Amino acid sequence: MESKKEKNVTAIVNAGHGVSYASGTEAEIIIATRACKEAKKTWSKIYKFKKETVLIALVFDVTNSEKWNWNDDAGLMTDQDGNKLPFLNRYQVVV
């Protein structure tokens, strides 16, 4: 019997001049929500967020990589060898 490997995902949120992220094996929307909450918490010291602000989280599959790198200019996530990691989804999250 084969055991299924859990999918490990990372969600990236661009918030002004910075980036926040969250990783885990939970459902994509949960990881995306965590990343958006972290972005609002971290960047609210610099930016004012309106109540019920919508932030966008990009979710990538990082299951088969030990390390990853986010290229903000290209909007790509790559692994330790420079290979593109699969883009899974884009979520709009109200925080």
Backbone atoms as SQL, in Angstrom:
CREATE TABLE atoms (id INTEGER PRIMARY KEY, chain TEXT, resi INTEGER, resn TEXT, atom TEXT, x REAL, y REAL, z REAL);
INSERT INTO atoms VALUES
  (1, 'A', 1, 'MET', 'N', 0.845, -1.175, 0.000),
  (2, 'A', 1, 'MET', 'CA', 0.000, 0.000, 0.000),
  (3, 'A', 1, 'MET', 'C', 0.894, 1.243, 0.000),
  (4, 'A', 2, 'GLU', 'N', 0.632, 2.145, -0.929),
  (5, 'A', 2, 'GLU', 'CA', 1.420, 3.373, -1.018),
  (6, 'A', 2, 'GLU', 'C', 0.888, 4.408, -0.035),
  (7, 'A', 3, 'SER', 'N', 1.807, 5.120, 0.593),
  (8, 'A', 3, 'SER', 'CA', 1.365, 6.209, 1.471),
  (9, 'A', 3, 'SER', 'C', 1.465, 7.510, 0.676),
  (10, 'A', 4, 'LYS', 'N', 0.422, 8.293, 0.755),
  (11, 'A', 4, 'LYS', 'CA', 0.408, 9.566, 0.044),
  (12, 'A', 4, 'LYS', 'C', 1.214, 10.593, 0.821),
  (13, 'A', 5, 'LYS', 'N', 2.074, 11.289, 0.108),
  (14, 'A', 5, 'LYS', 'CA', 2.848, 12.345, 0.738),
  (15, 'A', 5, 'LYS', 'C', 1.978, 13.591, 0.818),
  (16, 'A', 6, 'GLU', 'N', 1.972, 14.220, 1.988),
  (17, 'A', 6, 'GLU', 'CA', 1.181, 15.430, 2.141),
  (18, 'A', 6, 'GLU', 'C', 1.745, 16.539, 1.267),
  (19, 'A', 7, 'LYS', 'N', 0.840, 17.320, 0.692),
  (20, 'A', 7, 'LYS', 'CA', 1.265, 18.440, -0.131),
  (21, 'A', 7, 'LYS', 'C', 1.607, 19.616, 0.784),
  (22, 'A', 8, 'ASN', 'N', 2.793, 20.154, 0.603),
  (23, 'A', 8, 'ASN', 'CA', 3.239, 21.308, 1.371),
  (24, 'A', 8, 'ASN', 'C', 3.106, 22.529, 0.477),
  (25, 'A', 9, 'VAL', 'N', 2.369, 23.534, 0.933),
  (26, 'A', 9, 'VAL', 'CA', 2.146, 24.734, 0.124),
  (27, 'A', 9, 'VAL', 'C', 2.651, 25.974, 0.857),
  (28, 'A', 10, 'THR', 'N', 2.974, 26.984, 0.062),
  (29, 'A', 10, 'THR', 'CA', 3.374, 28.278, 0.602),
  (30, 'A', 10, 'THR', 'C', 2.533, 29.351, -0.067),
  (31, 'A', 11, 'ALA', 'N', 2.012, 30.276, 0.728),
  (32, 'A', 11, 'ALA', 'CA', 1.245, 31.410, 0.213),
  (33, 'A', 11, 'ALA', 'C', 2.070, 32.675, 0.390),
  (34, 'A', 12, 'ILE', 'N', 2.123, 33.491, -0.657),
  (35, 'A', 12, 'ILE', 'CA', 2.881, 34.732, -0.674),
  (36, 'A', 12, 'ILE', 'C', 1.911, 35.903, -0.796),
  (37, 'A', 13, 'VAL', 'N', 2.121, 36.945, 0.009),
  (38, 'A', 13, 'VAL', 'CA', 1.302, 38.157, -0.057),
  (39, 'A', 13, 'VAL', 'C', 2.228, 39.353, -0.207),
  (40, 'A', 14, 'ASN', 'N', 2.038, 40.125, -1.280),
  (41, 'A', 14, 'ASN', 'CA', 2.765, 41.385, -1.441),
  (42, 'A', 14, 'ASN', 'C', 1.986, 42.459, -0.712),
  (43, 'A', 15, 'ALA', 'N', 2.639, 43.114, 0.219),
  (44, 'A', 15, 'ALA', 'CA', 1.978, 44.183, 0.975),
  (45, 'A', 15, 'ALA', 'C', 2.857, 45.428, 0.888),
  (46, 'A', 16, 'GLY', 'N', 2.563, 46.283, -0.061),
  (47, 'A', 16, 'GLY', 'CA', 3.369, 47.485, -0.225),
  (48, 'A', 16, 'GLY', 'C', 4.763, 47.151, -0.697),
  (49, 'A', 17, 'HIS', 'N', 5.746, 47.475, 0.111),
  (50, 'A', 17, 'HIS', 'CA', 7.137, 47.231, -0.268),
  (51, 'A', 17, 'HIS', 'C', 7.695, 45.960, 0.331),
  (52, 'A', 18, 'GLY', 'N', 6.860, 45.121, 0.858),
  (53, 'A', 18, 'GLY', 'CA', 7.349, 43.911, 1.497),
  (54, 'A', 18, 'GLY', 'C', 6.519, 42.710, 1.138),
  (55, 'A', 19, 'VAL', 'N', 6.958, 41.562, 1.625),
  (56, 'A', 19, 'VAL', 'CA', 6.291, 40.297, 1.349),
  (57, 'A', 19, 'VAL', 'C', 6.103, 39.554, 2.667),
  (58, 'A', 20, 'SER', 'N', 4.937, 38.950, 2.814),
  (59, 'A', 20, 'SER', 'CA', 4.677, 38.072, 3.945),
  (60, 'A', 20, 'SER', 'C', 4.281, 36.715, 3.387),
  (61, 'A', 21, 'TYR', 'N', 4.497, 35.671, 4.179),
  (62, 'A', 21, 'TYR', 'CA', 4.168, 34.336, 3.697),
  (63, 'A', 21, 'TYR', 'C', 3.757, 33.434, 4.848),
  (64, 'A', 22, 'ALA', 'N', 3.151, 32.315, 4.464),
  (65, 'A', 22, 'ALA', 'CA', 2.827, 31.246, 5.409),
  (66, 'A', 22, 'ALA', 'C', 2.984, 29.930, 4.663),
  (67, 'A', 23, 'SER', 'N', 3.405, 28.891, 5.373),
  (68, 'A', 23, 'SER', 'CA', 3.581, 27.567, 4.779),
  (69, 'A', 23, 'SER', 'C', 2.918, 26.518, 5.643),
  (70, 'A', 24, 'GLY', 'N', 2.556, 25.406, 5.032),
  (71, 'A', 24, 'GLY', 'CA', 1.992, 24.309, 5.799),
  (72, 'A', 24, 'GLY', 'C', 1.374, 23.257, 4.915),
  (73, 'A', 25, 'THR', 'N', 0.781, 22.266, 5.551),
  (74, 'A', 25, 'THR', 'CA', 0.154, 21.159, 4.831),
  (75, 'A', 25, 'THR', 'C', -1.373, 21.220, 4.900),
  (76, 'A', 26, 'GLU', 'N', -1.915, 22.256, 5.512),
  (77, 'A', 26, 'GLU', 'CA', -3.365, 22.407, 5.585),
  (78, 'A', 26, 'GLU', 'C', -3.913, 22.797, 4.207),
  (79, 'A', 27, 'ALA', 'N', -5.213, 22.999, 4.139),
  (80, 'A', 27, 'ALA', 'CA', -5.864, 23.406, 2.892),
  (81, 'A', 27, 'ALA', 'C', -5.291, 24.744, 2.413),
  (82, 'A', 28, 'GLU', 'N', -5.250, 24.919, 1.099),
  (83, 'A', 28, 'GLU', 'CA', -4.663, 26.120, 0.504),
  (84, 'A', 28, 'GLU', 'C', -5.279, 27.405, 1.058),
  (85, 'A', 29, 'ILE', 'N', -6.595, 27.436, 1.216),
  (86, 'A', 29, 'ILE', 'CA', -7.267, 28.655, 1.684),
  (87, 'A', 29, 'ILE', 'C', -6.853, 28.994, 3.115),
  (88, 'A', 30, 'ILE', 'N', -6.586, 27.994, 3.924),
  (89, 'A', 30, 'ILE', 'CA', -6.148, 28.241, 5.306),
  (90, 'A', 30, 'ILE', 'C', -4.761, 28.861, 5.314),
  (91, 'A', 31, 'ILE', 'N', -3.861, 28.331, 4.500),
  (92, 'A', 31, 'ILE', 'CA', -2.511, 28.888, 4.405),
  (93, 'A', 31, 'ILE', 'C', -2.561, 30.293, 3.828),
  (94, 'A', 32, 'ALA', 'N', -3.398, 30.515, 2.825),
  (95, 'A', 32, 'ALA', 'CA', -3.545, 31.851, 2.231),
  (96, 'A', 32, 'ALA', 'C', -4.071, 32.853, 3.259),
  (97, 'A', 33, 'THR', 'N', -5.030, 32.428, 4.070),
  (98, 'A', 33, 'THR', 'CA', -5.583, 33.305, 5.104),
  (99, 'A', 33, 'THR', 'C', -4.537, 33.644, 6.154),
  (100, 'A', 34, 'ARG', 'N', -3.745, 32.654, 6.555),
  (101, 'A', 34, 'ARG', 'CA', -2.666, 32.913, 7.519),
  (102, 'A', 34, 'ARG', 'C', -1.666, 33.929, 6.970),
  (103, 'A', 35, 'ALA', 'N', -1.308, 33.775, 5.699),
  (104, 'A', 35, 'ALA', 'CA', -0.353, 34.706, 5.086),
  (105, 'A', 35, 'ALA', 'C', -0.926, 36.126, 5.047),
  (106, 'A', 36, 'CYS', 'N', -2.203, 36.255, 4.726),
  (107, 'A', 36, 'CYS', 'CA', -2.835, 37.583, 4.670),
  (108, 'A', 36, 'CYS', 'C', -2.935, 38.213, 6.054),
  (109, 'A', 37, 'LYS', 'N', -3.278, 37.426, 7.056),
  (110, 'A', 37, 'LYS', 'CA', -3.340, 37.941, 8.428),
  (111, 'A', 37, 'LYS', 'C', -1.955, 38.389, 8.896),
  (112, 'A', 38, 'GLU', 'N', -0.940, 37.607, 8.567),
  (113, 'A', 38, 'GLU', 'CA', 0.432, 37.965, 8.918),
  (114, 'A', 38, 'GLU', 'C', 0.849, 39.265, 8.221),
  (115, 'A', 39, 'ALA', 'N', 0.480, 39.407, 6.954),
  (116, 'A', 39, 'ALA', 'CA', 0.813, 40.628, 6.209),
  (117, 'A', 39, 'ALA', 'C', 0.167, 41.850, 6.850),
  (118, 'A', 40, 'LYS', 'N', -1.104, 41.726, 7.198),
  (119, 'A', 40, 'LYS', 'CA', -1.799, 42.863, 7.816),
  (120, 'A', 40, 'LYS', 'C', -1.174, 43.202, 9.167),
  (121, 'A', 41, 'LYS', 'N', -0.871, 42.184, 9.954),
  (122, 'A', 41, 'LYS', 'CA', -0.275, 42.402, 11.274),
  (123, 'A', 41, 'LYS', 'C', 1.107, 43.051, 11.156),
  (124, 'A', 42, 'THR', 'N', 1.923, 42.525, 10.261),
  (125, 'A', 42, 'THR', 'CA', 3.290, 43.013, 10.103),
  (126, 'A', 42, 'THR', 'C', 3.348, 44.414, 9.501),
  (127, 'A', 43, 'TRP', 'N', 2.569, 44.621, 8.450),
  (128, 'A', 43, 'TRP', 'CA', 2.679, 45.873, 7.696),
  (129, 'A', 43, 'TRP', 'C', 1.740, 46.972, 8.191),
  (130, 'A', 44, 'SER', 'N', 0.903, 46.697, 9.188),
  (131, 'A', 44, 'SER', 'CA', 0.016, 47.738, 9.708),
  (132, 'A', 44, 'SER', 'C', 0.774, 48.797, 10.501),
  (133, 'A', 45, 'LYS', 'N', 2.034, 48.523, 10.819),
  (134, 'A', 45, 'LYS', 'CA', 2.857, 49.530, 11.489),
  (135, 'A', 45, 'LYS', 'C', 3.300, 50.616, 10.511),
  (136, 'A', 46, 'ILE', 'N', 3.301, 50.275, 9.210),
  (137, 'A', 46, 'ILE', 'CA', 3.729, 51.222, 8.178),
  (138, 'A', 46, 'ILE', 'C', 2.537, 51.734, 7.371),
  (139, 'A', 47, 'TYR', 'N', 1.600, 50.849, 7.053),
  (140, 'A', 47, 'TYR', 'CA', 0.447, 51.192, 6.217),
  (141, 'A', 47, 'TYR', 'C', -0.833, 51.140, 7.033),
  (142, 'A', 48, 'LYS', 'N', -1.812, 51.941, 6.631),
  (143, 'A', 48, 'LYS', 'CA', -3.135, 51.879, 7.246),
  (144, 'A', 48, 'LYS', 'C', -4.001, 50.978, 6.377),
  (145, 'A', 49, 'PHE', 'N', -4.571, 49.967, 6.997),
  (146, 'A', 49, 'PHE', 'CA', -5.480, 49.069, 6.302),
  (147, 'A', 49, 'PHE', 'C', -6.899, 49.403, 6.723),
  (148, 'A', 50, 'LYS', 'N', -7.780, 49.551, 5.740),
  (149, 'A', 50, 'LYS', 'CA', -9.189, 49.773, 6.047),
  (150, 'A', 50, 'LYS', 'C', -9.772, 48.495, 6.632),
  (151, 'A', 51, 'LYS', 'N', -10.866, 48.655, 7.365),
  (152, 'A', 51, 'LYS', 'CA', -11.556, 47.487, 7.891),
  (153, 'A', 51, 'LYS', 'C', -12.031, 46.646, 6.706),
  (154, 'A', 52, 'GLU', 'N', -11.870, 45.358, 6.815),
  (155, 'A', 52, 'GLU', 'CA', -12.224, 44.409, 5.764),
  (156, 'A', 52, 'GLU', 'C', -11.450, 44.677, 4.469),
  (157, 'A', 53, 'THR', 'N', -10.161, 44.816, 4.590),
  (158, 'A', 53, 'THR', 'CA', -9.273, 44.963, 3.441),
  (159, 'A', 53, 'THR', 'C', -9.144, 43.624, 2.721),
  (160, 'A', 54, 'VAL', 'N', -9.095, 43.669, 1.394),
  (161, 'A', 54, 'VAL', 'CA', -8.906, 42.466, 0.598),
  (162, 'A', 54, 'VAL', 'C', -7.435, 42.387, 0.197),
  (163, 'A', 55, 'LEU', 'N', -6.771, 41.299, 0.597),
  (164, 'A', 55, 'LEU', 'CA', -5.387, 41.050, 0.199),
  (165, 'A', 55, 'LEU', 'C', -5.356, 39.819, -0.704),
  (166, 'A', 56, 'ILE', 'N', -4.388, 39.771, -1.598),
  (167, 'A', 56, 'ILE', 'CA', -4.275, 38.666, -2.545),
  (168, 'A', 56, 'ILE', 'C', -3.104, 37.777, -2.155),
  (169, 'A', 57, 'ALA', 'N', -3.371, 36.489, -2.060),
  (170, 'A', 57, 'ALA', 'CA', -2.340, 35.500, -1.733),
  (171, 'A', 57, 'ALA', 'C', -2.140, 34.576, -2.929),
  (172, 'A', 58, 'LEU', 'N', -0.888, 34.390, -3.309),
  (173, 'A', 58, 'LEU', 'CA', -0.526, 33.451, -4.366),
  (174, 'A', 58, 'LEU', 'C', -0.020, 32.179, -3.702),
  (175, 'A', 59, 'VAL', 'N', -0.557, 31.029, -4.094),
  (176, 'A', 59, 'VAL', 'CA', -0.220, 29.772, -3.447),
  (177, 'A', 59, 'VAL', 'C', 0.582, 28.890, -4.406),
  (178, 'A', 60, 'PHE', 'N', 1.705, 28.373, -3.888),
  (179, 'A', 60, 'PHE', 'CA', 2.603, 27.531, -4.673),
  (180, 'A', 60, 'PHE', 'C', 2.816, 26.193, -3.965),
  (181, 'A', 61, 'ASP', 'N', 3.076, 25.153, -4.762),
  (182, 'A', 61, 'ASP', 'CA', 3.375, 23.827, -4.229),
  (183, 'A', 61, 'ASP', 'C', 4.883, 23.723, -4.007),
  (184, 'A', 62, 'VAL', 'N', 5.294, 23.579, -2.754),
  (185, 'A', 62, 'VAL', 'CA', 6.720, 23.480, -2.416),
  (186, 'A', 62, 'VAL', 'C', 7.058, 22.097, -1.846),
  (187, 'A', 63, 'THR', 'N', 6.219, 21.111, -2.169),
  (188, 'A', 63, 'THR', 'CA', 6.367, 19.769, -1.613),
  (189, 'A', 63, 'THR', 'C', 7.735, 19.158, -1.899),
  (190, 'A', 64, 'ASN', 'N', 8.215, 19.248, -3.107),
  (191, 'A', 64, 'ASN', 'CA', 9.437, 18.556, -3.508),
  (192, 'A', 64, 'ASN', 'C', 10.681, 19.429, -3.443),
  (193, 'A', 65, 'SER', 'N', 10.666, 20.475, -2.654),
  (194, 'A', 65, 'SER', 'CA', 11.849, 21.341, -2.567),
  (195, 'A', 65, 'SER', 'C', 12.256, 21.534, -1.113),
  (196, 'A', 66, 'GLU', 'N', 13.550, 21.552, -0.891),
  (197, 'A', 66, 'GLU', 'CA', 14.066, 21.785, 0.458),
  (198, 'A', 66, 'GLU', 'C', 14.039, 23.271, 0.790),
  (199, 'A', 67, 'LYS', 'N', 14.378, 24.095, -0.196),
  (200, 'A', 67, 'LYS', 'CA', 14.398, 25.544, -0.032),
  (201, 'A', 67, 'LYS', 'C', 13.670, 26.158, -1.202),
  (202, 'A', 68, 'TRP', 'N', 13.126, 27.346, -0.996),
  (203, 'A', 68, 'TRP', 'CA', 12.478, 28.059, -2.083),
  (204, 'A', 68, 'TRP', 'C', 12.857, 29.526, -2.041),
  (205, 'A', 69, 'ASN', 'N', 12.660, 30.193, -3.168),
  (206, 'A', 69, 'ASN', 'CA', 12.984, 31.604, -3.302),
  (207, 'A', 69, 'ASN', 'C', 11.846, 32.302, -4.033),
  (208, 'A', 70, 'TRP', 'N', 11.414, 33.439, -3.519),
  (209, 'A', 70, 'TRP', 'CA', 10.361, 34.227, -4.152),
  (210, 'A', 70, 'TRP', 'C', 11.007, 35.364, -4.927),
  (211, 'A', 71, 'ASN', 'N', 10.776, 35.405, -6.228),
  (212, 'A', 71, 'ASN', 'CA', 11.265, 36.484, -7.080),
  (213, 'A', 71, 'ASN', 'C', 10.122, 37.460, -7.276),
  (214, 'A', 72, 'ASP', 'N', 10.161, 38.557, -6.540),
  (215, 'A', 72, 'ASP', 'CA', 9.075, 39.523, -6.547),
  (216, 'A', 72, 'ASP', 'C', 8.917, 40.199, -7.903),
  (217, 'A', 73, 'ASP', 'N', 10.014, 40.482, -8.574),
  (218, 'A', 73, 'ASP', 'CA', 9.953, 41.158, -9.876),
  (219, 'A', 73, 'ASP', 'C', 9.266, 40.296, -10.930),
  (220, 'A', 74, 'ALA', 'N', 9.575, 39.006, -10.945),
  (221, 'A', 74, 'ALA', 'CA', 9.012, 38.110, -11.949),
  (222, 'A', 74, 'ALA', 'C', 7.712, 37.448, -11.480),
  (223, 'A', 75, 'GLY', 'N', 7.447, 37.495, -10.173),
  (224, 'A', 75, 'GLY', 'CA', 6.262, 36.836, -9.639),
  (225, 'A', 75, 'GLY', 'C', 6.381, 35.324, -9.685),
  (226, 'A', 76, 'LEU', 'N', 7.610, 34.824, -9.527),
  (227, 'A', 76, 'LEU', 'CA', 7.871, 33.392, -9.601),
  (228, 'A', 76, 'LEU', 'C', 8.443, 32.867, -8.296),
  (229, 'A', 77, 'MET', 'N', 8.140, 31.614, -8.023),
  (230, 'A', 77, 'MET', 'CA', 8.778, 30.943, -6.904),
  (231, 'A', 77, 'MET', 'C', 9.636, 29.830, -7.495),
  (232, 'A', 78, 'THR', 'N', 10.883, 29.769, -7.049),
  (233, 'A', 78, 'THR', 'CA', 11.810, 28.764, -7.560),
  (234, 'A', 78, 'THR', 'C', 12.370, 27.934, -6.407),
  (235, 'A', 79, 'ASP', 'N', 12.870, 26.755, -6.752),
  (236, 'A', 79, 'ASP', 'CA', 13.491, 25.903, -5.737),
  (237, 'A', 79, 'ASP', 'C', 14.981, 26.197, -5.642),
  (238, 'A', 80, 'GLN', 'N', 15.694, 25.381, -4.876),
  (239, 'A', 80, 'GLN', 'CA', 17.118, 25.600, -4.630),
  (240, 'A', 80, 'GLN', 'C', 17.956, 25.500, -5.907),
  (241, 'A', 81, 'ASP', 'N', 17.426, 24.839, -6.943),
  (242, 'A', 81, 'ASP', 'CA', 18.162, 24.698, -8.201),
  (243, 'A', 81, 'ASP', 'C', 17.735, 25.713, -9.257),
  (244, 'A', 82, 'GLY', 'N', 16.810, 26.599, -8.903),
  (245, 'A', 82, 'GLY', 'CA', 16.333, 27.612, -9.842),
  (246, 'A', 82, 'GLY', 'C', 15.175, 27.181, -10.715),
  (247, 'A', 83, 'ASN', 'N', 14.613, 26.004, -10.449),
  (248, 'A', 83, 'ASN', 'CA', 13.459, 25.515, -11.213),
  (249, 'A', 83, 'ASN', 'C', 12.174, 26.150, -10.683),
  (250, 'A', 84, 'LYS', 'N', 11.263, 26.505, -11.588),
  (251, 'A', 84, 'LYS', 'CA', 9.985, 27.095, -11.186),
  (252, 'A', 84, 'LYS', 'C', 9.177, 26.077, -10.386),
  (253, 'A', 85, 'LEU', 'N', 8.572, 26.556, -9.309),
  (254, 'A', 85, 'LEU', 'CA', 7.670, 25.710, -8.520),
  (255, 'A', 85, 'LEU', 'C', 6.245, 25.918, -9.023),
  (256, 'A', 86, 'PRO', 'N', 5.412, 24.877, -8.972),
  (257, 'A', 86, 'PRO', 'CA', 4.055, 24.972, -9.533),
  (258, 'A', 86, 'PRO', 'C', 3.179, 25.985, -8.795),
  (259, 'A', 87, 'PHE', 'N', 2.555, 26.863, -9.586),
  (260, 'A', 87, 'PHE', 'CA', 1.563, 27.803, -9.065),
  (261, 'A', 87, 'PHE', 'C', 0.251, 27.047, -8.942),
  (262, 'A', 88, 'LEU', 'N', -0.389, 27.139, -7.770),
  (263, 'A', 88, 'LEU', 'CA', -1.623, 26.399, -7.536),
  (264, 'A', 88, 'LEU', 'C', -2.873, 27.255, -7.653),
  (265, 'A', 89, 'ASN', 'N', -2.853, 28.404, -6.988),
  (266, 'A', 89, 'ASN', 'CA', -4.079, 29.194, -6.935),
  (267, 'A', 89, 'ASN', 'C', -3.798, 30.615, -6.482),
  (268, 'A', 90, 'ARG', 'N', -4.784, 31.463, -6.686),
  (269, 'A', 90, 'ARG', 'CA', -4.739, 32.865, -6.250),
  (270, 'A', 90, 'ARG', 'C', -6.010, 33.099, -5.448),
  (271, 'A', 91, 'TYR', 'N', -5.845, 33.564, -4.202),
  (272, 'A', 91, 'TYR', 'CA', -6.996, 33.795, -3.326),
  (273, 'A', 91, 'TYR', 'C', -7.086, 35.265, -2.950),
  (274, 'A', 92, 'GLN', 'N', -8.305, 35.769, -2.929),
  (275, 'A', 92, 'GLN', 'CA', -8.575, 37.101, -2.389),
  (276, 'A', 92, 'GLN', 'C', -9.151, 36.884, -0.997),
  (277, 'A', 93, 'VAL', 'N', -8.445, 37.393, 0.016),
  (278, 'A', 93, 'VAL', 'CA', -8.833, 37.140, 1.397),
  (279, 'A', 93, 'VAL', 'C', -9.184, 38.460, 2.073),
  (280, 'A', 94, 'VAL', 'N', -10.326, 38.490, 2.751),
  (281, 'A', 94, 'VAL', 'CA', -10.747, 39.668, 3.501),
  (282, 'A', 94, 'VAL', 'C', -10.166, 39.556, 4.911),
  (283, 'A', 95, 'VAL', 'N', -9.387, 40.575, 5.296),
  (284, 'A', 95, 'VAL', 'CA', -8.798, 40.590, 6.643),
  (285, 'A', 95, 'VAL', 'C', -9.194, 41.850, 7.380);
